[in-house]
Amino acid sequence: MATSQDQTNRARALWLTCLASAFRTALACTIVAISTLYGPPSLRHQVALPAFSYVTVILIAPDATLGDTLRGFWLALYATIQSVGLAILSLWLIGPARLSSSTTALAVGLAAFVVVLPGEATHLVSKRIALGQIVLVYVIAFIKGGSTDAIMHPVHVAASTAVGVLACVLALLVPFPRLACREVKQNSKLLVENASERLKLFVKAFCAEDNASALASISQTKSLGSTATRLFQTIKRHQESMQWERLPLQFLRHSNVNPGDRLQGLEIPLKGMEMALSSTPSFPVGGVDGELKSGLLKLVEKQLSLNRSIPCEDAIPVPESKPEIDIRCLQTLQTIPQTHQDLPLFFFLFCISLLHGNLSGTSSGTTAQDKLVIHQKQEALTSCKQSVIWSNFSMKVSSKRVMAAFKCSLSLGLAVFFGLIFSKENGYWSGLPVAISFAAAREATFKVANVKAQGTVLGTVYGVFGCFLFQRVLPIRLLSLIPWFIFTSFLQRSKMYGQAGGISAVIGAVLILGRTNFGAPSEFAIARITETFIGLSSSIIVELLLQPRRASPLAKVQLSRTLGALHECIDSVSLQFGRAQLEDNQKCLKIHVEELGKLIAEADVEPNFWFFPFHSACYGKLISSISKMMELLVFSGHAIGVLEQNSQLLEGSWKGIMHTMECDLELFKKMVGSLISCFKEVTLIKSVTVLEKEGLDDQESAKSCDLELGKRQILNAFRGCGLEDEEMDKIISSYLLHSKEVVDKIHCQQSEELKGQIVLCLSALGFCISGLIRATREIEEGIKELVQWENPSSHVNLYEISCKMHALQT
């Protein structure tokens, strides 16, 4: 019932979003059409390129808020200064009459290089607008020749851009402004309600009396979890727009609060509860008595009523401080579990405490001293950002930025050159698609070019069909764009076409239905489709020449780097040294995992040609296991942080008490870390057959590996001798035994509340250790499958491969 209702709400929200986006885009295009077709003659004379006005609208208006349009206004102004100013100077020095196809392409390429060279210091929208202006200024100057005014022609291009930008701003104000602050406020409220509902279902599953009831509740949370992900992405997307809306109103409270970071704190404990329930072997959960169940249910009811009473001010429905919630029910467990089968119970309660902020190391309440520390950190972060911004404007140009600028320059220059050779009158249509679809990051070249071409054809055909039906009635032609805007709004959100295909489809229809006096629609359609094909082909050729490495081998290399970052994270798990280093390594690991995900997505859609097929399913399993380990390391950091803070309240030496447990962690790190390190090396192997020819025989390599590494007992997991479960049980049992000894030592020293916190944190850390070992096995199976896929004629034994690689290195 809840799932069907959630799907209905999601469909309704998607329809409303698409309709609103289509309405405002259509309104902005209507404003451009009225201005360029029915406006004063002086305005129509200045706006000589209404086509680019429409292009500017499509680049800014779809799914935009008022903050997006205000940002787009300043980005367009910056782009105009960057491109038109240089164009006026160059045209005045060279003279439009002296331009040829080659010199025009050269001028476009050089100007594009200057625009793209600053890298991330310039916004992507600003680059696209500037590149489009460059194409129009130089190509049209070459087409018109000596009749082109070297000063007024670039001014006309700037005026056409200004009309499109102003139309976007007006469209976002009618009938009422669509504020990013309001969007974030509404989605934040929905996200908190979503989290409360998932919390209720998790506790219901935890207290279930049979497996069927528990699985039913867990299945409902999965649908709610996908909705929460969508809401969180929407909030993150509008965060920058909020700053542009609040810029004129600096007196607003909490104007520097980042809602995404604060709301992310809701997702971490809920994800942990899901992991705990997934690891529970059967229901009802052992060790859960009636008192604990009733206490948890009351706790959830109080939390739900608290969330309903939270005032949604400044788009942040999560308060900085909240009333203390009675969690004495979580303190009833005062002993460490004896077996690892009981760890999910304690980990679930740990996540409950983490969610409510009642662990002393994670409390949401802040003292004056804490606020001072936070303020100092914010000042340090601000100064750091300022130094980064300052360095971006320096003359230190990295090779990566130079290569990106050179690729764009060459692509645009070749597109303009071949477009002008094919058709001088329509030559700019080959360069314009390349300019307005410029991407700062790596993308799937063939897929993006394919969807751009399909989108252009779809939009152009729709435009020709509309002109055929309403050729003499211009207002009806403009109205016929509304259903197309609605359709392309869905198209932009689809996996098949995405943003690139949707924008190409919109532009293709608008350029035909929104203009007059451009010739026969069918002839223009054929010419534009052909020129677009020329431009996209030039872009593909440049990508293949300057970026010959496919995403498949890059994904393999990135997998090895990700495993290396994972190894560093595991090595930094320590009770003695705290969580600081672990958190730093977690940030690095997150960056590597995100990059790996991008390369896997790109490799999955790139054509195989004569290359070996990409095993996307295996890579999907691997990144899923690595992500699971990353999440477990996050919880490990939370548990260690709480223990580190509580250690100050304990009598005696905390390091002395924790020495025996640290030995268990070292054994865990040696076993798991060594395996991850071996996986990192094995993934880089090119051929098992070549390795067998170059290496020693199996017995000699194994003996060499054992003698040099001294880790035969650690690599037993490779041998497949059935000792994996035994090794894991031995580590976990030893850890739990020593944890019990630690708890017994502090039994008479502190209160039950402190003892309950330490029990939860030590048990949570044990659960994470157990989960990390299981995820390491999953990675082992995935690596073995991947190597076997790449070497189908060879027998794959990871232990033997690792030993041979070590033997060759020595």
Secondary structure, DSSP 8 states (H G I E B T S, - for coil): -HHHHHHHHHHHHHHHHHHHHHHHHHHHHHHHHHHHHSS-HHHHHH---HHHHHHHHHHHSTT--HHHHHHHHHHHHHHHHHHHHHHHHHHHHH-GGG--HHHHHHHHHHHHHHHHTTGGGS-HHHHHHHHHHHHHHHHHHHHHGGGS-TTHHHHHHHHHHHHHHHHHHHHHHSSS---HHHHHHHHHHHHHHHHHHHHHHHHHHHT-SSHHHHHHHHHHHHHHHHHHHHHHHHHHHHHHHHHHHHTT-TTSTTTT--HHHHHHHHHHHHHHHHHHHHH--SSS-TT--HHHHHHHHHHHHHHHHHHHT---BTTB-S-SS------GGGGS--S--SSGGGHHHHHHHHHHHHHHT-STTT-S---HHHHHHHHHHHHHHHHHHHHHHHHHTSS---HHHHHHHHHHHHHHHHHHHHHHHH-STTTHHHHHHHHHT--SS---HHHHHHHHHHHHHHHHHHHHHHHHHSTT-HHHHHHTHHHHHHHHHHHHTSTTTHHHHHHHHHHHHHHHHT--SS--HHHHHHHHHHHHHHHHHHHHHHHHHH----HHHHHHHHHHHHHHHHHHHHHT--SSS-SHHHHHHHHHHHHHHHHHHHHHHHHHHS--TTS----HHHHHHHHHHHHHHHHHHHHHHHHHHHHHHHGGGSSS-HHHHTHHHHHHHHHHHHHHHHHHHHHHHHTT-S-HHHHHHHS--HHHHHHHHHHHH--TTTTHHHHTSS-HHHHHHHHHHHHHHHHHHHHHHTTTTS-HHHHHHHHHHHHHHHHHHHHHHHHHHHHHHHHHHHHHHH-TTS---HHHHHHHHHHHH-
